[in-house]
Amino acid sequence: MSRDSILRCFLPLAILPGIATLPAQDESVSRQGDVQPSASVTQIYWARHANAQEMAHVLRHSGPTITSDSALRAVVLSGNPDQVAATLKLLGELDQPVAEPVPTNVVIDLHLVGAYRDEQQSQAMPAHIEGAVDAIQKTFPFVSYRLLEAFTIRTAPGPVALVEGYFGSEKAVRYLFQIGIEGDRLQPDSIRLSHIELRLQVIREGSIEETQISTNLNTREGKTVVVGKAGIRGIADGVFLVLTARLD
């Protein structure tokens, strides 16, 4: 066999390893070296209960880019689809209804309104009891009304609350008021007031004249109620006890 024939037989064998490895090496370089843009998604989470800005702050290091708009209650996520999906799940776990605090106290605003059969110096009533005074005017034949005293009691179910004092400058007129709250759990639509008692004492020349209002009632939060009427000779033709209860 001639030298040229031998070279023609072995030349393909010498070149084959290079043909087999170079494409593989090039393919590897292509996979590792080429910068391919990664997939990115944007999702909006609409908060139903929690504050959008607070949730965004808590999850700011979760992976995707997070922005929020508290006014729209929106949390905007941008980034890797898997990270966005995981963060959406976390948002759902955070966005839960906030339990309302259970009220344990009752705040009672009390007004003692003096009623007169003749014209007295006019006096504007507090806005929230104007409706109650209007109802009194439609039922009783009084001409004028004046606020004698106003005070607030904060109490809770259990012991009876007591407050006492005098009508402004009328040191001869003393009031004693007590009230109790019933029930283990306070409900806005049914506040049970018991032991409601208002005693009015007029001190004259060493003697004491006393009158009182005593009752129980159910009311609802924010409703202004005319509890009852008593009379004080020489001070007013009638004294009405008006109260408004609210939970706290």
Secondary structure in CASP SS format (residue, H / E / C, confidence):
PFRMAT SS
TARGET T0000
AUTHOR 0000-0000-0000
METHOD secondary structure of the structure
MODEL  1
M C 1.00
S C 1.00
R H 1.00
D H 1.00
S H 1.00
I H 1.00
L H 1.00
R H 1.00
C H 1.00
F H 1.00
L H 1.00
P H 1.00
L H 1.00
A H 1.00
I H 1.00
L H 1.00
P H 1.00
G H 1.00
I H 1.00
A H 1.00
T H 1.00
L H 1.00
P H 1.00
A H 1.00
Q H 1.00
D H 1.00
E H 1.00
S H 1.00
V H 1.00
S H 1.00
R H 1.00
Q H 1.00
G H 1.00
D C 1.00
V C 1.00
Q C 1.00
P C 1.00
S C 1.00
A C 1.00
S C 1.00
V E 1.00
T E 1.00
Q E 1.00
I E 1.00
Y E 1.00
W E 1.00
A C 1.00
R C 1.00
H C 1.00
A C 1.00
N C 1.00
A H 1.00
Q H 1.00
E H 1.00
M H 1.00
A H 1.00
H H 1.00
V H 1.00
L C 1.00
R C 1.00
H C 1.00
S C 1.00
G C 1.00
P C 1.00
T E 1.00
I E 1.00
T E 1.00
S E 1.00
D E 1.00
S C 1.00
A C 1.00
L C 1.00
R C 1.00
A E 1.00
V E 1.00
V E 1.00
L E 1.00
S E 1.00
G E 1.00
N C 1.00
P H 1.00
D H 1.00
Q H 1.00
V H 1.00
A H 1.00
A H 1.00
T H 1.00
L H 1.00
K H 1.00
L H 1.00
L H 1.00
G H 1.00
E H 1.00
L H 1.00
D C 1.00
Q C 1.00
P C 1.00
V C 1.00
A C 1.00
E C 1.00
P C 1.00
V C 1.00
P C 1.00
T C 1.00
N C 1.00
V E 1.00
V E 1.00
I E 1.00
D E 1.00
L E 1.00
H E 1.00
L E 1.00
V E 1.00
G E 1.00
A E 1.00
Y E 1.00
R C 1.00
D C 1.00
E C 1.00
Q C 1.00
Q C 1.00
S C 1.00
Q C 1.00
A C 1.00
M C 1.00
P C 1.00
A H 1.00
H H 1.00
I H 1.00
E H 1.00
G H 1.00
A H 1.00
V H 1.00
D H 1.00
A H 1.00
I H 1.00
Q H 1.00
K H 1.00
T H 1.00
F C 1.00
P C 1.00
F C 1.00
V C 1.00
S E 1.00
Y E 1.00
R E 1.00
L E 1.00
L E 1.00
E E 1.00
A E 1.00
F E 1.00
T E 1.00
I E 1.00
R E 1.00
T E 1.00
A C 1.00
P C 1.00
G C 1.00
P C 1.00
V C 1.00
A E 1.00
L E 1.00
V E 1.00
E E 1.00
G E 1.00
Y E 1.00
F E 1.00
G C 1.00
S C 1.00
E E 1.00
K E 1.00
A E 1.00
V E 1.00
R E 1.00
Y E 1.00
L E 1.00
F E 1.00
Q E 1.00
I E 1.00
G E 1.00
I E 1.00
E E 1.00
G E 1.00
D E 1.00
R E 1.00
L E 1.00
Q E 1.00
P C 1.00
D C 1.00
S E 1.00
I E 1.00
R E 1.00
L E 1.00
S E 1.00
H E 1.00
I E 1.00
E E 1.00
L E 1.00
R E 1.00
L E 1.00
Q E 1.00
V E 1.00
I E 1.00
R E 1.00
E C 1.00
G C 1.00
S E 1.00
I E 1.00
E E 1.00
E E 1.00
T E 1.00
Q E 1.00
I E 1.00
S E 1.00
T E 1.00
N E 1.00
L E 1.00
N E 1.00
T E 1.00
R C 1.00
E C 1.00
G C 1.00
K C 1.00
T E 1.00
V E 1.00
V E 1.00
V E 1.00
G E 1.00
K E 1.00
A E 1.00
G E 1.00
I E 1.00
R C 1.00
G C 1.00
I C 1.00
A E 1.00
D E 1.00
G E 1.00
V E 1.00
F E 1.00
L E 1.00
V E 1.00
L E 1.00
T E 1.00
A E 1.00
R E 1.00
L E 1.00
D C 1.00
END
